């Protein structure tokens, strides 16, 4: 009798396990915002802010997350005045180590 119960529970359908993972942020998705200094902030992408708690709070400021919806995962964002600003693809806030090596500084003494 126990074997019948085990077989039934192992064949239960879970719709979340059957879906392909999304490549873009959708309404209601939870995301982790990773900062250059190592901090990570948990947020929910929602088109409208309901209730008292904001979708995301960073440095004691609340930010809406409606503009995260539709962005590909891994998009680089910049903190703007009251908004999260997606940067163009390929652009990064922090220069790569390769860019820093190729940058030259000229010093003139008189």
C-alpha positions as CSV (number, residue, x, y, z in Angstrom):
1,X,0.0,0.0,0.0
2,X,2.9,2.4,0.7
3,X,4.3,1.7,-2.7
4,X,1.1,2.9,-4.3
5,X,1.2,6.2,-2.4
6,X,4.9,6.7,-3.3
7,X,4.2,6.1,-7.0
8,X,1.3,8.6,-7.0
9,X,3.3,11.4,-5.3
10,X,6.2,11.0,-7.7
11,X,3.9,11.4,-10.7
12,X,2.3,14.6,-9.5
13,X,2.3,17.4,-12.1
14,X,4.2,20.6,-11.1
15,X,3.6,23.3,-13.8
16,X,6.6,25.4,-12.6
17,X,8.9,22.5,-13.4
18,X,7.4,22.0,-16.8
19,X,7.9,25.6,-18.0
20,X,11.0,26.8,-19.9
21,X,12.8,29.4,-17.9
22,X,12.2,33.0,-19.1
23,X,15.0,35.0,-20.6
24,X,13.3,38.3,-19.7
25,X,11.9,39.6,-16.5
26,X,8.1,39.2,-16.3
27,X,5.4,40.8,-14.1
28,X,5.7,39.3,-10.6
29,X,9.2,37.8,-11.1
30,X,11.6,38.2,-8.2
31,X,15.1,39.4,-9.1
32,X,18.4,40.0,-7.4
33,X,20.0,43.3,-8.0
34,X,23.8,42.8,-7.6
35,X,25.9,45.9,-6.9
36,X,29.6,46.5,-7.7
37,X,30.4,46.7,-4.0
38,X,29.1,43.1,-3.5
39,X,25.7,44.1,-2.0
40,X,22.7,42.2,-3.3
41,X,19.1,43.4,-3.1
42,X,16.0,41.2,-3.6
43,X,13.2,42.9,-5.6
44,X,9.9,42.1,-7.3
45,X,9.1,43.4,-10.8
46,X,5.6,44.8,-10.6
47,X,3.8,47.2,-12.9
48,X,2.0,48.9,-10.1
49,X,3.1,49.5,-6.5
50,X,0.4,48.3,-4.1
51,X,0.5,48.6,-0.3
52,X,3.0,50.1,2.0
53,X,6.1,48.2,1.1
54,X,8.0,49.3,-2.1
55,X,9.0,46.8,-4.7
56,X,12.7,47.5,-3.9
57,X,14.4,49.8,-1.4
58,X,18.1,50.8,-2.0
59,X,20.0,53.1,0.3
60,X,16.8,54.0,2.2
61,X,15.1,55.1,-1.0
62,X,12.2,53.3,-2.7
63,X,12.3,52.6,-6.4
64,X,9.6,51.4,-8.8
65,X,10.3,48.2,-10.7
66,X,7.9,48.5,-13.6
67,X,10.7,49.2,-16.1
68,X,12.4,45.9,-15.3
69,X,9.6,44.0,-16.9
70,X,10.7,42.9,-20.4
71,X,14.4,43.4,-19.8
72,X,16.7,40.4,-20.3
73,X,18.2,38.9,-17.2
74,X,21.7,40.3,-16.7
75,X,20.8,43.8,-17.8
76,X,23.1,46.4,-16.2
77,X,21.1,49.2,-14.4
78,X,22.1,52.5,-13.0
79,X,20.4,54.2,-10.0
80,X,18.8,57.4,-11.2
81,X,16.7,60.0,-9.3
82,X,13.8,57.7,-8.2
83,X,14.2,55.2,-11.0
84,X,16.3,52.3,-12.1
85,X,17.8,53.1,-15.6
86,X,18.7,50.2,-17.9
87,X,22.0,50.8,-19.7
88,X,22.4,49.9,-23.4
89,X,23.5,46.3,-24.1
90,X,27.2,46.0,-23.8
91,X,27.6,49.1,-21.7
92,X,28.8,48.7,-18.1
93,X,29.0,51.1,-15.2
94,X,32.4,49.7,-14.1
95,X,35.1,49.6,-16.8
96,X,36.5,46.1,-17.5
97,X,40.0,45.4,-16.4
98,X,41.1,45.2,-20.1
99,X,39.7,48.8,-20.7
100,X,41.7,50.0,-17.6
101,X,44.9,48.5,-18.9
102,X,44.6,50.2,-22.3
103,X,43.8,53.6,-20.9
104,X,46.8,55.8,-20.8
105,X,47.5,58.9,-18.7
106,X,49.8,61.6,-19.9
107,X,51.6,63.8,-17.3
108,X,53.3,67.0,-18.2
109,X,55.8,68.7,-15.9
110,X,57.1,72.3,-16.4
